[in-house]
Amino acid sequence: MSLRSRINQDGAAPAAGRPADDTTGHLVPAFRTKLLEEIDLAEMSALAPDERRSRLERVLGHIISREGPVLATPDRALLIRRVVDEALGLGVLEPLLEDASITEIMVNGPDQVFVERAGRVEQVPVRFASDEQLMQTIERIVSTVNRRVDESNPMVDARLPTGERVNVIIPPLSLSGATLTIRRFPRAYTLEELIGIGTLDTHMLALLSAFIRGRFNVIVSGGTGSGKTTLLNALSALIPERERIITVEDAAELQLQQEHVIRLETRPANVEGKGQVTVRDLVRNSLRMRPDRILVGEVRGGETLDMLQAMSTGHDGSLATVHANSAEDALMRLQTLASMSEVDVPFAALQDQINSAVDVLVQLARLSDGSRKVVEVALLASHGREPFRIVPLTRFDAAPATGTGRVDGSFAHLPLPRRTADRLALAGESVPGAYGVASDASQLASRVAEGPSERGAGGRHAGGRG
């Protein structure tokens, strides 16, 4: 039974979107008790969620008509909504969870609730009745995923049965009181939809399509909330149907449409501290499952080394995401994360590993107006243990601010190195016309940046996996 379809007897909370001191808030506890006295919990649990809500609303309506008080129609409807939300779900948070425009819910103690809409954070007129009420809601959430939260275990990460990702941190670690963050399960956008909202353009799509079909290894990087998982999911649609794909995620979000997809998800330790399965465990196991491609939702630790080794030893065309603020940062972060493995690998050797594994870097950013854009597509050009060098192929050039708050600009498309074009040709792919091919090294020299640049233009790609 899903979280929001459980029957609860916890305390009441005010409804979303209304002040906590309105005329019906004090009635919720009493009518919740009366409702629970009149229903058969076993019978209710057998109903579908919509039927369960409808039945409870009818029963509660009869109770209010029979026992009063007399309420105006809007107040009566609000009272019914509040009581049923408490019985079926998360009370004060339930209307927010039903609002499709909200992508994040942030509870900073009982008196402050913020939401994110269209990339912008705003406070909503919602509050919990008390610290105890907030803790009841938190305990209700974590209990559905067999977790607990208390002073000995004050931090919890979880995924709700309905898909949302949850983080909880409570005192004494949080000085602001119990804090709850719920990240909504992202909607699966198609590449065409991402073009429509300006995340990328048709020329960039053609280039990324050629890279993925040509089995280039792609790292999608960006900051928190920049749309990495959304883009990774959309790009996965370009993988040929015949291939066996294994996805590895900390919290399952990818929604691939191909027929031959194996989805793997981590498991936290139980209350005794046993049974944990990490991303690294799953990446290692996936190598024994005869994958054509491996997709890692996010690398954030020692599993990075296993992913890099997989990319450079026969699993071309794999994709992963990493938190980073630029393409250069992404490479340095990969190196740092790979060093967190228990395998003692010299830092310089990790540089060699990255140079051998990563082909393409796709950098996303959330701009000041809340929009998400691919701000750079670049090739990693360095070889062996030489310093990282990248060659930009696409960049977003923002226009000067106009005072409207909207970030305007355009995508610039730059020529590909000859060896990258040759590798695409060997894979049966052509260079999109908007890019073309650099005629000589001098055209690339001014674009190569120390720190990451064009690795697809030479070295292992010239006669290797391409």
Residue, then its C-alpha position, 0 to 999 in steps of 0.5 A: m500500500s502506498l504512503r499516501s493511501r495508508i490509514n493513519q491515526d496521527g495528529a492533525a495538520p492545517a491544510a496547504g494554502r490556508p493560514a493555520d488559524d482559520t475557522t476549521g483547523h480546531l475541528v480536525p482532530a475531533f472529526r478525524t477521531k469520529l471518522l476512524e470510529e465509523i470506518d472499517l480499516a480492513e475494508m478500506s485498505a482493500l479499495a483503490p486509492d480514489e475509491r478510498r478517498s471518495r468513501l471517506e469523504r462521503v462518510l465524513g460528510h454524513i458525520i458533519s451533517r449529523e453532528g454539526p457544526v453548521l458550516a459555510t460550503p467552502d469551510r465544510a469542503l475544507l474541513i473534509r479535505r483536511v480530515v481525509d488528507e490526514a487519514l490517507g496521506l501527509g496532511v499539510l503536505e498532501p495538496l503540495l504533493e498533488d500540485a504538478s507544478i511543484t518540483e521540491i518541497m522544503v520544510n524548515g521546522p514546523d513554521q516554514v514551508f518552501v516549494e520550488r516552481a519553475g526553478r524558483v523557490e517561494q514560501v507557501p502559507v502552510r505550517f504544521a501545528s507543532d514540532e510533534q506534528l512534524m515529527q509524526t509526519i516524518e516518522r510516517i514517511v520513513s516507516t514506509v521504507n523501513r527506516r527510522v529517525d531518532e537522535s541516534n540516527p538523525m539523518v535519513d535518505a529515502r525514496l517514497p513508494t510514489g517516487e519522490r526522494v526524501n531527505v530528513i535531518i533532525p536535532p541535534l544536527s539541525l539547529s532549525g528543528a526537524t527539516l524535511t526535503i522532498r524532491r518530486f519524481p521528475r517527469a520524463y521529457t523527450l529530447e524534442e520537449l527539451i528543445g521546445i523549452g530551450t535546454l538545447d537546440t536541434h543542431m546540438l541534438a544532432l551532434l549528441s545523437a551521433f555521439i551516442r549512436g557512435r558509442f562515445n562515453v558521455i558524462v553529463s555534469g551540472g549543479t544540483g537541480s540543473g536537470k542532469t537526470t532529465l537530460l540523461n533520461a532523454l539521451s537514453a532514448l537514442i540508444p538502439e533498441r537491440e542493446r542490453i542496457i543496465t541502469v544503476e541508481d541510488a534512487a531509481e528515476l530513469q525511465l528508459q523505454q527500450e525493451h531490454v533494460i535492467r534497472l538496479e537500485t541501491r539499498p540502505a542498511n536496515v535498523e541493525g546496520k546490515g544489508q546495505v548495497t551501494v552504487r559501487d556494489l551494483v556497478r561491479n555486479s553489472l559488469r557480470m551481466r553482459p551489458d552493452r551499455i551501463l548508465v549510472g544515475e550519479v557517481r559520487g564515490g568509489e564506484t567512479l573508478d569501476m565506472l571508468q574502468a568499464m568505459s575503457t574496457g569494452h563498454d563503450g557508449s556508457l553514460a553517467t552524471v556527476h555534480a560539477n559546476s563546469a566541464e573542467d570541474a567535472l573531470m577534477r571531480l571524477q578524479t577525486l571521486a575515483s580516489m575514494s575507492e579502497v583500491d590504492v591508485p596513484f592520482a596520476a594514474l587516475q588521470d590516465q584512467i579518465n583520459s582513456a574513458v571519457d569522450v564527451l562532457v555535457q555541462l548543464a546549468r540552472l540560470s538565474d531565471g530558473s531555466r535549465k540549459v546545456v551551456e557546453v558540450a566538449l570533447l576530452a582531448s588529453h591522452g595518458r597522464e598529460p593534463f586534462r584538455i577539452v575542446p568546446l564544441t557547443r557553448f551557450d552565449a548569454a545576452p546582456a541582461t535586459g531587466t525582464g529577468r529572463v536570460d536570453g542568448s544563443f548556442a554557438h557551434l564549433p568545428l569538430p577535430r578531424r579525428t573525431a569526425d573520422r571516428l564518427a564516420l567509422a561508426g556510420e555517423s556524419v558530422p552535423g552541418a552546423y558544426g563541420v570539421a576543423s581544417d587544421a590544428s590552428q583552428l583548434a588551438s585557441r579553443v583547447a583549454e587546460g583542465p579539460s578539452e578534446r580527447g576525442a580528437g586523437g589518441r585512443h579514439a583514432g584507432g581504438r573503440g571508434 
